[in-house]
């Protein structure tokens, strides 16, 4: 008998899903925040999509999440804000208003958008 190459006969197929979970939180400023100062918004000062008071700002999933901040409908640069997840007195959004710029005026809407992704995968192997 001649030599033969023996090998496994295997097929595999994978299904990968990445499902976003967006959450939005809203705040309207009650006073002016001057240039060179920081506006700190506590969890309790936000309301959610249903209009209810926020009770918890979600944790950002490691390597699978991001947040955006909008002031007066304009997305802001990432370097001016600090996001801290958590309940009232723990969770907050801090916005550093750059010195030499314009203030955040009274009545300005601020939107915090938090997006977490939940990746799932499955692989079927047939031999």
VMD Tcl script that draws the C-alpha trace (Angstrom):
set ca {
  {0.00 0.00 0.00}
  {1.28 3.48 -0.87}
  {1.75 6.13 1.82}
  {-1.16 8.53 2.29}
  {-1.55 11.82 4.08}
  {-4.09 11.26 6.84}
  {-6.04 14.34 7.92}
  {-9.14 15.25 9.83}
  {-12.23 16.24 7.90}
  {-13.64 19.23 9.84}
  {-15.90 22.13 8.97}
  {-16.66 25.04 11.25}
  {-18.98 28.03 11.11}
  {-19.13 30.93 13.52}
  {-21.84 33.47 14.26}
  {-20.77 36.70 15.93}
  {-23.12 39.42 17.17}
  {-22.38 42.76 18.77}
  {-25.54 44.24 20.26}
  {-25.48 47.87 21.42}
  {-27.39 49.01 24.49}
  {-27.70 52.81 24.26}
  {-28.92 54.83 27.23}
  {-29.52 58.59 27.23}
  {-29.64 60.98 30.16}
  {-30.77 64.61 30.06}
  {-30.06 67.71 32.13}
  {-30.96 71.39 31.75}
  {-28.57 73.83 33.41}
  {-30.03 76.03 36.14}
  {-27.21 78.56 36.19}
  {-24.29 79.74 34.11}
  {-20.99 77.84 34.24}
  {-18.16 80.29 33.58}
  {-15.15 79.55 31.39}
  {-12.33 77.99 33.40}
  {-14.68 76.22 35.83}
  {-16.26 72.77 36.03}
  {-19.94 71.89 35.79}
  {-20.61 68.78 37.89}
  {-23.90 66.97 37.29}
  {-24.89 64.31 39.83}
  {-26.86 61.20 38.81}
  {-29.98 62.58 40.52}
  {-29.80 65.74 38.39}
  {-30.34 63.75 35.19}
  {-33.60 62.34 33.86}
  {-33.95 59.41 31.47}
  {-35.81 58.81 28.19}
  {-39.09 58.33 30.04}
  {-38.71 61.61 31.95}
  {-38.10 59.84 35.26}
  {-35.28 60.92 37.54}
  {-32.12 58.90 36.93}
  {-31.11 56.65 39.81}
  {-27.96 55.09 38.38}
  {-25.47 55.93 35.63}
  {-24.37 52.68 33.93}
  {-20.91 51.20 34.22}
  {-18.88 51.32 31.01}
  {-18.05 47.80 29.79}
  {-14.29 47.41 29.39}
  {-13.27 47.68 25.72}
  {-16.95 47.54 24.63}
  {-18.41 50.95 25.44}
  {-18.25 54.69 25.03}
  {-20.06 57.85 26.08}
  {-20.83 61.11 24.28}
  {-21.72 64.50 25.74}
  {-23.86 67.02 23.86}
  {-24.32 70.63 24.95}
  {-27.05 72.56 23.11}
  {-27.23 69.68 20.64}
  {-23.52 69.79 19.74}
  {-21.29 66.79 20.50}
  {-18.34 67.83 22.66}
  {-14.69 66.78 22.54}
  {-13.89 63.86 24.81}
  {-11.16 65.66 26.73}
  {-13.47 68.14 28.45}
  {-15.62 65.63 30.34}
  {-15.15 63.00 33.02}
  {-17.77 60.27 33.45}
  {-18.21 58.41 36.73}
  {-20.82 55.61 36.81}
  {-22.95 54.95 39.87}
  {-25.96 55.98 41.91}
  {-26.77 59.38 43.40}
  {-23.77 61.08 45.08}
  {-21.43 58.55 43.39}
  {-22.21 58.82 39.69}
  {-21.62 62.08 37.87}
  {-20.63 63.88 34.72}
  {-18.05 66.65 35.10}
  {-17.61 69.10 32.24}
  {-14.52 71.32 32.30}
  {-15.39 74.54 30.49}
  {-12.17 75.66 28.75}
  {-10.63 78.90 30.03}
  {-10.85 81.72 27.55}
  {-13.93 80.24 25.90}
  {-17.62 80.82 26.22}
  {-19.60 79.82 29.32}
  {-22.37 77.23 29.42}
  {-25.41 79.45 29.76}
  {-28.50 78.94 31.90}
  {-31.10 76.69 30.31}
  {-28.60 74.77 28.15}
  {-29.66 71.17 27.49}
  {-26.96 68.61 28.21}
  {-27.34 65.08 26.89}
  {-25.22 62.18 28.11}
  {-25.29 59.14 25.81}
  {-23.81 55.89 27.16}
  {-23.44 52.92 24.80}
  {-22.38 49.47 25.98}
  {-21.91 46.59 23.53}
  {-22.61 42.97 24.38}
  {-20.63 40.68 22.07}
  {-21.75 37.06 21.66}
  {-20.41 34.29 19.50}
  {-21.09 30.66 18.77}
  {-19.17 28.14 16.70}
  {-20.52 24.90 15.24}
  {-17.90 22.26 14.43}
  {-18.71 19.22 12.34}
  {-16.32 16.29 12.04}
}
mol new
graphics top color blue
foreach p $ca { graphics top sphere $p radius 0.5 }
foreach p [lrange $ca 0 end-1] q [lrange $ca 1 end] { graphics top cylinder $p $q radius 0.2 }
display resetview
